[in-house]
Amino acid sequence: MRLLFVTATRIGDALLTTGLLAHLIDRHPGAQVTVACGPAAAGLFATVPGLEELILLTKGRFARHWLHLWRRTVGRRWDMVVDLRGSSLAWCLLAKERRRWRSGWPGSRIAQLARVLDLDQPASPRVWTRPEHEAAARRLIPDGLPVLALGPTANFTGKQWPAGRFAELAGALTGAGGPLARAHIAVFAAPHERGQAQRLLDMLPSDRLIDALDAGDLLTVYAALRRCRLYVGNDSGLMHLAAASGVPTLGLFGPSSPALYAPWGTRTAFVTTDVPFPQHWLMMKEDPGFLGHMMDSLPVERAAAAATQLLARAAAGVEA
């Protein structure tokens, strides 16, 4: 089987589609797979079984990126084209079967994606690592070291919980009497986000701090997250990567919809601001300065209680 899998530009959106890809690979052993995705998400697909080609889609003027992709793929006969960008590409290629995501489907994004392949149950995201990723992760997070992982950044300023509250939360969870007392604290973010993360890094106890901003590629970060005891972070691609790794994951939501983008899995939970997410945008229209305060109505106590409950549930083996 020869498969063309066209997926998202952003890391989080692309990660959520990996369950569909895994389903097709499991169903068609030995399949030759071509993946087209945005440059930021490319690292997720570098080790896909049967990968024949990885095509980077960089958005161009007048939708020229689609012409570029068509030129790269038109000379082949495809057994299946799966287009999760909702374009018309599949009808411009020779293909036995075409599947396409459509906007307007109800439910979470994972549930919407399941409809593309007519699956009875949503397909949980899957990431493929190699021994070198696991070894690099072990150097960052050694065996047996209890670690609280934090994700303080996001691709949109309004989704970022204040750094001071992340620091307070870390203190509540890893301080004396906390559920992760004396645990190390790892801060994860992309290297280019150091400016956003530095304030939090400066607030945390240096003797228990792990600076994971230069941890490596996405697969190494995934393997490192899997070695942590708990992840707490803003709604972001990193949050979805943590959830896919199996680490208990708490997502922090404000101006985005948890109904669509809550972390997926049985060891996940989320908390939201007091201000409902649609109202954030109305308030920002009235006061553009509200952008930097969208997450302010999420108190530390609510996040700490949810994190503690999630840890207890995970320890007891209770699924969501």
N, C-alpha and C positions, 0 to 999 in steps of 0.2 A: 504494500500500500504506500502511495506517495501522498503526503498530507501537507497542505499549506495552512498555517495557523497564523492569522492576523490578529494581533492583540494590542493592548493599550500602550500609551506613551508613558504614563506615570507609573511609578513602582507599585503603589498600592493597588491600582486598578488592574495592572498586569498580573500581579500576584494572585488576585482573586480568580483569574482565569486559568491558573495552572492546574486546577482540579479537572477541568474539561480536557486539557491536554493529556494529563495522566490517565484519564479514563480511556481516551482513544488509543494511547500507547499500550495500555493493558489489554485492550480489546483486539488490537492488531499487532501482535509481536513481530518485531523486525521491520516495522514501518519506517520509511524514510521521511524525516520531518524537516520542513522549512518553517522557521518562525520569523515573522516580521513584527517589530516592536520599536518603541522609542529608545534612544540611546541610554537614557537613565535606567531603563528596565532590562537592558540587554544582559546584564550579569546574571539575572535569574534563570536564563535559558541556555547558558553556555555549556551546561553538562547534561542537557536533555538527552535521554537515550535515543539513539538513531538520528541524531541531529545531522542533517545534510548541509544546511546553510542557515545562517542567522543574518537577516537583512535589517539594517537600521533605517527606520523611517524618521527623517528629520523634516519637520513641517516646512513647506516652501510656499512662496506666493502663488496665488491662483490654483491651489491644490496640486502643485507640481509633484509633490511627494507621491501622490497616487499614480501619476504617469511614470515616475521612476520605478515604483513597485511593479506596475504592469509590465514594463519593459524587462524587468528582472525575472518575471514569472510566466510571461506569455508563451515562451518557447517550449513549455513542458505540458504534458498531460497529467492532470491531477486526479487522483481517486476521490479526494475530498478537499474542499476549500471551506474553512471555517473563518468567517469574518466577524470579529467581535467589535469592529469599529462601525458597523452598519453602513458600509459604503456599497457601491455597485460593482466593485472589482470582480466578485465571484462570477458575475454574468458576462464578464469580458474575457474569461479564461476557459479553456477546455477542461471540463471537470465532470466526473460522473455524479457527484453529489455536492450540493452547496448548502451550507448552514450559515445563518446570519442573525446577529443580535438586532433586536428592534427596540426602539425607545417606547416608553409608555407601559411596559409590562409591570404588573404589581409585584409587591414583595421586596425583600432585600436584594442587593445586587447579586449575591450568591444564588438566590432563588431565580432571579431573572436569567442568569447565565445557564442554569440547569435547563431552562426551556429551549435553549438553542439546540440541544441534543435530545430533547424530549425525555429527560431523565426523571425517574420517579422521585429521587432524592437528590438534594444538592450535592455537588462534588467538592469535597474539602480540598483546599489548596495543597499542593505538594511541591517540595523543592528538592532537587537532587544535588548532593555534595560529593566531594571526593576526599580521599585520605588527607590531602594537603590542607584542605579547609578545616578538617577536624583537628589536625595537628596545630594549626595556627590559632584556632579557637582555644585549645587546651593551654597554649602559652599565655593567652590573655586571661582566661578564667581557669585556673588550675583545678584539678580534681579535688573534690571535697570542700572547696571554698564556698561558703554561703554568700550569695551576691544578690543585691537588689539592683535591677536595671531600670534606668530612667530614660525617657525619650522626650526632652524638653522642647524640641523644635517641630516645625510644620512648614508646609509650603505656602501657608497663608498666615499672616501675622495675627489675625483675629482668632485663630484656633490655638494659640500658644498660651497655656496657663502660665501665670507669672513665675519667674524663677524662684522668688522667695517662697512661694507656696510649695514648689517641688522640694526645696530645702527643708521646710517645716515637715512635710510628709516623710521625707527620708529620716528626719530626726525621730518622728513618732514611731516609725516602723522598725528602725534599727537601734533606737536608744534603749536604755534599761527598761525592762518590762515590755518591750515591743515584740511583736511576733517574729521578727528577724533580728533580735538583739545582737549587736556587735557585727552584723553582716557588713561586708564590703559594699560599696556603692559604685556601680558602673554607669557612666553617662555615655549614651550612644547618640550619634548624629553623623551626618555626612561631613567630610573635612571642610567643605566650603561653608558649613553652618557654624563654624567655631565662634564666630562673632556673636551668634545668638545664644550659644551654649556656655560661653565663658563665664558669664555672671553666676550661673549655677555652679560651675566647677570651682569658682572662687569661694563659694559659700559652704562647701562640703568638707568634712574632716579629712585632711591630707593623708593621714595614716591609714585610712580605709578607702581611699578614692582610687578608682580605676578609670583613667581617661581612655575611652574607647572610640574617640572620634577618628582615629587613624587605624582602626581595627583591620581594615583590608576591604576586599570586595564584598558584594552582597552575600555570597555564599558563606564566607568566613563569618560575617556578622550574624547570619542565620544560625550557624553552628555555635557561635558564642552565646547567643540569646538562649539557645536550648540548654546551656549549662547553668543558667541563672535560676534562682528560686522564684522570682516574681518580676514582672515587667509592668511599669506604669508609664503611660505616655499619652500625648495628644493624639487626636485623630490624624493619622498620617500613614504613609507607606511602611514606616518602621513598625508601627503598631500592628499592621496586618502581617508583617514578617514575623514578629514575635508570636502572634497567635498561631501562625502556621507551624512554628517551631515546637509548639506544645508547652512552652513555659506559661504558667498562669499569667494572664494578660488582662490588665485593667485599662480600658480606654476612657479618655476624658473628652467630653463632647460639649460644645457650645453652639457655634454658628453652622453646624453641619448635622445631618440627620442620622441618628443611630439606627433608625428603622431601615435605612439603606446600608449604612457602613459600620455598624457595630462589629467589633472583632469576632471572627467566626471560630467556633469550636466549643467543646464541652468544658474547657478550663478557662473561660473568659467571662468578663463582666464589663459593664460600663456605668459611668455616672454622668450626669448632665448638670448644666447651670440652671439656676432658678429661672432665668429668662429663656423661654422656648426659642428653638433655633430660628423659626421664621421671623420672630420679632426682632432679632438682632439686626436684620437688614433694614427694617423700617426705622429702627433707632439710629442706624448709621446714616440713613438719608437725612434725618433731622439734624444729626450731629456727627460729621465725619470723624471727629476725634474719638468717637465711641469705638472705633476700630481696635484701638489698643486696650480696650477694657471689656471685650466681649466675653472673656472667661472669668471675669472678676466675681460673678455670683456663684461660683463653685467653691465652697469652703473646703479647707483642708480636712476638717472633721469628717465630712461626707466621703471624701476619697479614702481616708484612713480606715473608716469603718468598712467600706466596700472591699478594700484590699485585704483587710483582716479576715473578712468572711470568705473571700476567694481563696486565701491561703488555707483556711480551715477546711473548706470544701475539697480542695485539691488533696490535702493530707488524708482526708477520709475516703478519697476515691469516689466522691459523689460528683456525678456529671450534671451539667446545667440542663 
